[in-house]
Amino acid sequence: MQQRLSDSPRAPRQPAMDAAVLRDRIAQLQEEHHSLDTLIEKMSGTDDLELRRLKKRKLKVKDTILLLQLQLDSDAH
């Protein structure tokens, strides 16, 4: 099972992913983020519980994008 960055403050750092793999994953997540944004806009004013769940997922995706971008930037230096 793949270890998440936030599982433990003392978790060993995973080997850096290849830059191309990081860019591909970032692109996938950006597409998901855009899709969630569109879906949230369409659902506005409907099921509040589902809307909150989608917004939470969208924030989580955005956080993951930022973490991967930071990793990509740090690997470049």
C-alpha positions as CSV (number, residue, x, y, z in Angstrom):
1,M,0.0,0.0,0.0
2,Q,1.3,3.4,-0.9
3,Q,2.1,5.7,2.1
4,R,0.5,9.1,2.1
5,L,2.5,12.2,3.0
6,S,0.2,13.1,5.9
7,D,0.0,9.6,7.5
8,S,2.7,10.4,10.1
9,P,5.0,13.3,10.8
10,R,7.9,10.8,11.0
11,A,7.0,8.8,8.0
12,P,10.0,8.0,5.8
13,R,10.0,10.1,2.6
14,Q,9.2,8.1,-0.5
15,P,11.6,8.2,-3.4
16,A,10.9,11.2,-5.6
17,M,8.6,10.4,-8.5
18,D,9.8,11.0,-12.0
19,A,9.0,14.6,-13.2
20,A,7.0,13.3,-16.1
21,V,4.9,11.1,-13.8
22,L,4.3,14.1,-11.5
23,R,3.3,16.4,-14.4
24,D,0.9,13.7,-15.7
25,R,-0.7,13.2,-12.2
26,I,-1.0,17.0,-11.8
27,A,-2.8,17.2,-15.1
28,Q,-5.2,14.4,-14.1
29,L,-6.0,16.1,-10.8
30,Q,-6.5,19.5,-12.5
31,E,-9.0,17.9,-14.8
32,E,-10.8,16.3,-11.9
33,H,-10.8,19.7,-10.1
34,H,-12.3,21.4,-13.1
35,S,-15.0,18.6,-13.4
36,L,-15.8,19.0,-9.7
37,D,-16.1,22.7,-10.1
38,T,-18.5,22.3,-13.1
39,L,-20.6,19.7,-11.2
40,I,-20.7,21.9,-8.0
41,E,-21.9,24.8,-10.2
42,K,-24.7,22.7,-11.7
43,M,-25.8,21.4,-8.3
44,S,-25.9,24.8,-6.6
45,G,-29.1,25.0,-4.6
46,T,-29.8,21.3,-4.5
47,D,-28.6,18.5,-2.1
48,D,-26.6,20.4,0.6
49,L,-24.9,17.3,1.9
50,E,-23.8,16.1,-1.5
51,L,-22.7,19.7,-2.3
52,R,-20.5,19.8,0.9
53,R,-19.0,16.4,0.0
54,L,-18.1,17.6,-3.5
55,K,-16.6,20.8,-2.2
56,K,-14.5,18.9,0.3
57,R,-13.3,16.6,-2.4
58,K,-12.4,19.6,-4.6
59,L,-10.4,21.1,-1.8
60,K,-8.6,17.8,-1.2
61,V,-7.8,17.6,-4.9
62,K,-6.4,21.2,-4.9
63,D,-4.2,20.4,-1.9
64,T,-2.8,17.3,-3.6
65,I,-2.1,19.4,-6.7
66,L,-0.2,21.9,-4.7
67,L,1.8,19.2,-2.9
68,L,2.8,17.6,-6.1
69,Q,3.8,20.9,-7.6
70,L,6.0,21.6,-4.6
71,Q,7.6,18.2,-5.0
72,L,8.1,18.8,-8.7
73,D,9.7,22.2,-7.9
74,S,12.0,20.8,-5.2
75,D,13.1,18.0,-7.4
76,A,14.0,20.5,-10.1
77,H,16.5,22.3,-7.8
